[in-house]
Structure formats: structure tokens, C-alpha cells
Amino acid sequence: MLMSPPEVLQALFETAVKAAQPHHRIPDFLPAPPRGKTVVVGAGKSAAAMAQAVEQAWERPLEGVVVTRYGHGATTKIIEVLEAAHPVPDANGMAAADRMLQTVTPLGADDLVICLISGGGSALLTLPPLGIALNVLADLNRQLLRSGADIGEMNAVRKNLSRSSGGRLAAAAYPAQVVTLLISDVPGDDLRAIASGPTVGDTVKPQDALQIIQKYRLQVPPEVTAHLANSTNPVVHPDDPRLSTTRNHLIAAPQQSLEAAAQTAIELGYMPLILGSALEGESRQVGIVHAGIAQQVVQYGQPIAPPCVLLSGGETTVTVTDKAGKGGRNSEFLLSLAVALKGQERVWAIACDTDGIDGSEDNAGAILTPDTLQQGRQQGLKASDFLIAHDSYAYFQAVGALVETGPTLTNVNDFRAILIDA
């Protein structure tokens, strides 16, 4: 039986998520057992599922602890799974970060640390410098999330106000062997940016963080400014000898998921075109650009002829105001796309976060049909008003177009697919 366009889009998203599942990826990257102990630590939205995959594939004794977002746990037999807040850190995440540092610090050269890192780890592995309270970092994180700063800028601030990121976790484990398995949720798959790089060296300086705070006019107390002006715990430089026993392996990335979705599209009768796996920018502007490409396909069959699917990934941003409504970057992208397309026939689309949570709401994203704007008008809703108010969740909820998957236990960033029928 032929699938409807919305069913095709759902299938493409499910394929993208499946391609990044830890139990598919981890076994091929596990190292040889050490002469000493094996300790597992980790942080991120996929950390619990990654820990479960390690347990299933590892045939020697091990121990350890990982932290994941509330509701993203998985059943493990040995490795302890802790849960904490995301995207704004809480006391549970701080306690988890401190515990991991205490766990790896006593290890020796014969021991092995398997570190499991995925998106979301920046908040989940927050450990403020001495003299700076957690609530100060939590407030700063809220400001960063609303400022429009990109992931690199946010991480520059986070790393310089941390005792666990920026290579510090690996440095604490030295001289033990550290093998880090990473699932990328960042544009370009920069290992330094995934969860603020707890086992990856960096060169970002405290002065960089100060400039970003000034650029976005973030409000910080004097102790933050003083720490950045006189930091005694900088990020670990890539050439630091304490990183000489660390190896980092990228085991899943957005491009792999887009390629898997492209293959599924071919099998379902649609020619795929991958526009990019690392697209950034304001969600509404990215939506407008995608709408222009889709209209070019409809009118001229360029750069690809229908029936086709335009695929893209990456991490957009949403700069919001104090009176903003509810919605994440994927639903905002999709609402912008809808407004720009103006009910264009033959065009359907899906935009979802592969971790199953779009921003801080309970949906992964939403689906757009040629009737989405008309469905809103029938209820007295004007899509452009919801877009201005950053209230995309409410709009798609009203028209019954939210995609709700629950936590997927992986995270390779945003997934977008625009289907153009013949």
C-alpha cells in the first residue's frame, strides 16, 4: 500500500533516529580490555542508552556512573544512571559532575576510562568554579539560550566557568587510558563543541568568554567577571601531556542519519537531495531559505525534479523576547516555512529534533501540509502572529500537527525533510 506524504516524512525521521542509536554504533568502537580496572563515565541525552550498549557488548568486569536528562534513562545492570536537568543545569547535574571527577582521579596507567558523551552534556555535567554558585551559572545559561548566541559562543562561556569541561575530565583521569565515544549534535561535528568537550583540548580563553558576555549584554555578578579576569583553571590545551592517553571517536553524526534517510526516500519512490548537515542561523530565516528552494523545485524542477525530498540538518537558533510563547527551533522553522510557502500545493515537511524533544516542550517537532495555514484560519488563527510571538508550539498543537515521540535516547541534532510531490 502506498504511503501518504506525512507517513513518508515520519518514516524518514524514524530512519534518521534509528541510524544513530547507540546499540548500532558502540560495539565497533570499544577498545581492548585493560590490565587494570574499566570505569565508565558519561553525560548527555544519550548517555544512559550508550551505557546500556557498553554493558551488552563488554565481556569483562566494569563499573561506573553516567548522567542523562530527566526521562532519558535506560535500564542498566552495573553502570549507575543519574538524571539531571537540561537545558538549565541543576544540583543533580553538579553532583554528577563532581562524582565523575572523583571517580576517575585515583586511576592509574593500567586502568581504562570509557567516556560516553552526547548532546546535552554541557548542562548535565556542570561544575562551577569555586566561589561561583550553581544558580549563577543556571541564570547565565538561561540568558545564553535566549540571546541568539551560537553553540560555539555558548560553549566558550561554559568552558571558562567549569571544572569539568574543556578537557578537564580527561586531564583528571590521567595517566589512565581514556577512550571517548561521542554522538555529535553540533554543526560540523567539532568534538570540542559536543557537550563542551570534557575530554577534548581547546584554546578558548577567559577573555573570549568576557567578550561574548559583553556582546550579548548578559547580566553577570561581579564574581563571574572576577573569575574570568583572573582564572587559575583554564581549559586544557590540546598539547597538554595529560591528554596524551586520551582517544576520541565520533560514533554517530548528523550526516550518517541524513544518508540513511536519503536511502529510505529512494526506496519509497522519492529522489533525495541533502542540502547540508550543518546548517545554522535563525530558525525563521532558515525556514524562509528552505521555502525558496522548495518553490524553485515546484516551479522549475531545480535543483532537483519532483517527486523528491530535500533533507537537511544542523542547529538553528531562536532569539526570543521576555514575552515569547512556547516552541523550539524546529517548530519555529516549520512555522516560518509555512508562512513563506503560503499554502503551496504539493509540498509537505517535517522538522524534528532527533532526541525527541524540541527545545523544552514535550514534542519532537511538527509536520506541515499544504492545508496547515487553512486549518489555522478555520480556527481564527493567523500563523504569522504566532511566528512573531515565538509561539509555534501552540499553533501546531491547535492544528493537530505536533510530532510526539518521547525521548529517543540518541541525539544527532535537528532533522528536516521537505517532500515535493509530482
C-alpha positions in Angstrom: 0.0 0.0 0.0 1.3 3.4 -0.9 2.3 5.7 1.9 0.8 9.2 2.2 3.3 12.1 2.3 3.0 12.6 6.0 3.7 8.9 6.5 6.7 9.1 4.3 8.1 12.0 6.3 7.5 10.1 9.6 9.4 7.1 8.1 12.3 9.3 7.1 12.6 10.8 10.6 12.4 7.3 12.2 15.2 6.1 9.9 17.4 9.1 10.8 16.9 8.3 14.5 17.5 4.6 14.1 20.8 5.2 12.3 22.1 7.0 15.4 21.0 4.5 18.1 23.9 3.6 20.4 23.4 -0.2 20.2 24.1 0.0 16.5 27.2 2.1 16.8 29.1 1.4 20.0 30.3 -2.2 19.7 32.6 -1.4 16.7 34.4 1.3 18.7 35.1 -0.4 22.1 38.8 -0.8 22.9 40.6 -3.9 24.1 40.2 -4.6 27.9 43.0 -3.1 30.1 45.2 -4.9 32.6 43.5 -2.9 35.4 40.0 -1.6 36.0 37.5 -0.4 33.5 35.4 2.6 34.5 32.6 4.0 32.5 31.5 7.7 32.9 29.5 9.9 30.6 27.0 12.7 30.1 24.3 13.6 27.6 20.8 12.8 26.5 22.0 9.5 25.1 24.4 8.6 28.0 22.1 6.0 29.6 21.4 4.2 26.3 25.1 4.3 25.5 25.9 2.8 28.9 23.4 0.1 28.3 25.1 -0.7 24.9 28.5 -0.8 26.5 27.2 -3.3 29.2 25.8 -5.5 26.5 29.0 -5.6 24.4 31.6 -5.6 27.2 32.6 -9.1 28.5 34.9 -8.1 31.3 34.2 -6.5 34.7 33.4 -2.8 34.7 31.9 -0.1 36.9 30.8 3.5 36.5 28.2 6.2 36.5 26.6 8.4 33.8 24.2 11.3 33.9 21.4 12.0 31.5 18.4 14.3 31.2 15.3 13.6 33.3 13.2 11.0 31.5 16.0 9.8 29.2 17.2 6.9 31.4 17.7 3.3 30.3 18.0 0.0 32.2 21.5 -1.0 33.2 22.8 -3.7 35.4 26.0 -2.3 36.7 26.6 1.2 35.5 24.7 3.7 37.6 22.4 6.1 35.7 21.8 9.5 37.3 19.3 12.1 35.9 19.6 15.8 36.0 18.1 19.0 34.4 18.6 20.2 30.8 19.0 22.7 29.3 19.4 24.7 32.5 21.6 22.8 35.0 20.6 21.8 38.5 22.2 20.4 41.7 21.9 16.8 40.5 24.0 17.6 37.4 26.6 19.4 39.5 26.7 16.4 41.9 27.1 14.0 39.0 30.0 16.0 37.5 31.8 16.1 40.8 31.3 12.4 41.3 32.8 11.6 37.9 35.8 13.7 38.6 36.3 11.9 42.0 35.8 8.5 40.2 38.5 9.0 37.6 41.1 10.9 39.6 42.6 7.9 41.5 43.0 5.7 38.4 46.4 4.6 37.2 48.2 3.8 33.9 46.8 0.3 33.7 43.2 1.4 34.0 40.7 2.3 31.3 38.0 5.0 31.3 35.3 4.6 28.7 33.7 8.1 28.4 30.3 8.3 26.8 29.4 11.8 25.5 26.4 13.1 23.6 24.5 16.3 23.2 23.1 17.9 26.3 26.2 17.1 28.3 27.1 20.8 28.8 24.2 21.3 31.2 24.3 17.8 32.7 28.0 18.0 33.5 28.0 21.5 35.0 30.6 22.0 37.8 31.1 25.7 38.6 34.5 27.1 39.7 34.9 27.5 43.4 33.3 30.7 44.6 30.6 30.7 41.9 27.2 29.3 42.9 25.2 27.0 40.7 22.2 29.4 40.5 24.6 32.0 38.9 25.5 29.6 36.1 21.9 28.5 35.7 20.8 32.1 35.2 23.7 32.7 32.8 22.7 29.6 30.8 19.1 30.9 30.5 20.4 34.2 29.2 22.6 32.5 26.7 19.8 30.3 25.4 17.6 33.3 24.8 20.4 35.6 23.4 20.8 34.1 19.9 24.4 33.1 20.6 25.6 30.2 18.6 26.8 26.9 20.1 30.4 27.9 19.8 29.9 31.1 21.7 27.8 29.4 24.4 30.5 26.8 24.9 33.2 29.4 25.2 31.4 30.8 28.2 30.6 27.5 29.7 34.1 26.1 29.4 35.6 29.0 31.1 33.2 28.7 34.0 33.7 25.0 34.6 35.8 22.4 36.4 34.7 19.5 34.2 34.5 20.6 30.5 37.2 21.8 28.1 39.4 18.7 28.5 39.3 18.8 32.3 37.6 15.4 32.8 40.3 13.6 30.7 43.1 15.5 32.5 41.7 14.4 35.8 41.8 10.8 34.7 45.5 10.9 33.6 47.5 8.6 33.4 44.7 6.2 32.8 43.8 5.4 29.2 40.6 7.4 28.2 38.6 6.3 25.2 35.7 8.7 24.5 32.8 7.7 22.3 30.8 10.7 21.0 27.5 11.2 19.3 27.5 14.6 17.6 24.7 17.1 17.9 26.7 20.1 16.6 27.2 21.6 13.2 30.4 20.4 11.6 30.9 17.7 14.3 33.5 19.7 16.1 34.5 17.4 19.0 35.3 20.4 21.2 31.7 21.5 21.0 29.9 18.3 21.8 28.9 18.6 25.5 31.6 21.3 25.8 34.3 18.8 25.2 35.1 17.2 28.6 37.8 15.1 27.1 38.9 17.3 24.2 41.5 20.0 24.5 40.7 23.6 23.5 42.3 27.0 23.2 39.4 29.2 24.1 40.4 31.9 26.7 38.6 33.6 29.6 38.9 36.8 27.6 36.8 35.2 24.9 34.0 34.5 27.4 34.1 38.1 28.6 33.8 39.4 25.1 30.7 37.2 24.5 29.1 38.3 27.7 29.6 41.9 26.6 28.5 41.2 23.0 25.1 39.9 24.1 24.8 42.2 27.1 24.4 39.3 29.5 24.0 40.2 33.2 26.5 38.5 35.5 27.5 39.2 39.1 31.0 40.5 40.0 32.3 37.1 41.0 31.9 35.8 37.4 33.7 38.8 35.9 36.5 38.5 38.5 36.9 34.8 37.8 37.2 35.3 34.1 39.7 38.2 34.6 41.9 36.1 36.9 41.2 32.5 36.0 43.6 29.9 37.5 41.9 26.9 35.9 41.9 27.4 32.1 40.7 24.9 29.6 43.2 22.1 28.8 45.3 22.9 25.8 45.3 20.2 23.0 49.1 19.7 23.5 48.8 19.2 27.3 50.6 15.9 28.3 47.6 14.9 30.3 45.6 14.4 27.1 48.3 12.1 25.6 46.5 9.0 26.8 43.1 10.1 25.5 41.5 9.0 22.2 38.2 10.4 21.0 36.0 8.6 18.5 32.9 10.1 16.7 30.5 7.1 16.5 27.4 8.8 15.2 26.8 12.2 13.4 24.0 14.1 11.5 25.4 13.2 8.1 25.0 9.5 8.7 21.4 9.9 9.6 20.7 12.1 6.6 22.3 9.5 4.3 20.2 6.8 5.9 17.0 8.9 5.4 18.1 9.5 1.8 18.3 5.8 1.1 14.8 5.3 2.6 13.4 8.1 0.4 14.8 6.3 -2.7 13.1 3.1 -1.6 9.8 4.9 -1.2 10.0 6.5 -4.6 11.4 10.0 -3.9 14.7 11.3 -5.1 16.6 12.8 -2.2 18.8 15.9 -2.1 20.9 16.6 1.0 21.2 20.4 1.4 23.6 20.2 4.3 24.1 18.5 7.7 25.4 21.6 9.5 23.0 24.5 8.7 22.9 27.3 11.2 21.1 30.6 11.6 17.9 32.0 13.0 15.2 29.3 12.6 12.7 31.6 10.9 15.4 32.8 8.3 16.4 29.2 7.6 12.7 28.4 7.1 12.4 31.2 4.5 15.5 29.9 2.6 14.2 26.4 2.5 10.8 27.7 1.3 12.6 29.4 -1.6 14.3 26.2 -2.6 11.1 24.2 -2.4 9.3 26.8 -4.6 12.1 26.6 -7.2 11.6 22.8 -7.3 7.8 23.2 -7.7 8.1 25.8 -10.5 11.2 24.8 -12.4 12.3 21.3 -11.3 15.5 22.8 -10.0 17.9 21.9 -8.4 16.0 18.5 -8.4 12.9 17.4 -10.1 9.8 16.1 -8.2 8.9 13.7 -6.7 11.8 14.5 -4.3 12.7 15.1 -0.8 15.0 18.0 0.4 16.9 16.9 3.5 18.9 19.0 6.0 20.3 19.0 9.5 22.2 21.2 11.8 21.3 23.5 14.7 19.4 26.7 14.2 18.8 29.3 16.9 15.8 31.3 18.2 16.4 34.8 19.7 13.4 35.4 21.9 11.9 38.1 23.9 10.6 38.1 27.5 7.0 37.7 26.2 7.8 34.7 24.0 5.4 31.8 23.8 6.1 28.1 23.6 8.1 26.4 20.9 11.5 25.1 19.9 13.7 25.8 17.0 12.2 23.0 14.8 8.6 24.1 15.2 9.6 27.7 14.6 11.5 26.7 11.5 8.4 24.9 10.3 6.0 27.7 11.0 8.3 30.1 9.2 8.4 27.7 6.3 4.6 27.5 6.3 4.2 31.3 6.2 6.7 31.6 3.4 5.1 28.8 1.3 1.6 30.4 1.7 -0.2 27.0 1.3 1.9 25.9 -1.7 0.3 22.8 -3.1 2.4 19.5 -3.4 4.7 20.5 -0.5 4.8 18.7 2.9 7.5 19.0 5.5 8.7 17.7 8.9 11.2 19.2 11.3 12.1 17.4 14.5 14.9 17.2 17.0 16.4 13.7 16.9 16.4 13.5 20.7 12.6 13.6 20.7 12.4 17.0 22.5 12.2 20.2 20.6 13.5 22.8 23.0 11.9 22.4 26.3 8.4 21.2 25.2 7.1 17.6 25.0 7.2 17.3 21.2 10.0 16.3 18.8 8.7 18.8 16.3 5.8 19.1 13.8 4.5 18.3 10.4 3.5 20.8 7.7 0.9 20.0 5.0 -0.4 22.2 2.2 -3.5 22.8 4.4 -1.7 23.9 7.6 -2.4 27.6 7.2 -6.0 27.0 6.1 -6.6 24.8 9.2 -5.4 27.6 11.3 -7.6 30.2 9.6 -10.6 28.0 10.2 -9.9 28.3 13.9 -9.3 32.0 13.7 -5.5 31.7 14.0 -3.1 33.7 12.0 0.2 31.8 11.6 2.3 35.0 11.2 1.1 36.3 14.6 2.3 33.0 16.2 5.6 33.3 14.5 6.2 36.8 15.7 5.4 35.7 19.2 7.7 32.6 19.0 4.6 30.6 19.8 4.9 27.8 17.2 4.1 25.0 19.6 0.7 26.5 20.3 -0.1 26.8 16.6 0.9 23.3 15.7 -0.9 21.9 18.7 -4.1 23.8 17.7 -4.0 22.2 14.2 -3.1 18.8 15.5 0.3 18.6 13.8 2.8 18.1 16.6 5.1 15.1 16.4 5.4 13.4 19.8 7.9 10.5 20.1 9.1 10.8 23.7 12.9 10.6 24.3 14.6 8.7 21.5 17.8 8.1 23.6 20.1 9.5 20.9 20.8 12.9 19.6 22.3 14.0 16.2 20.6 17.4 16.2 17.8 18.6 14.0 16.2 16.7 11.1 14.3 18.4 8.4 12.7 16.9 5.3 10.6 18.8 2.7 8.7 16.5 0.3 7.6 17.8 -3.1 5.2 15.5 -4.9 5.0 15.2 -8.7 
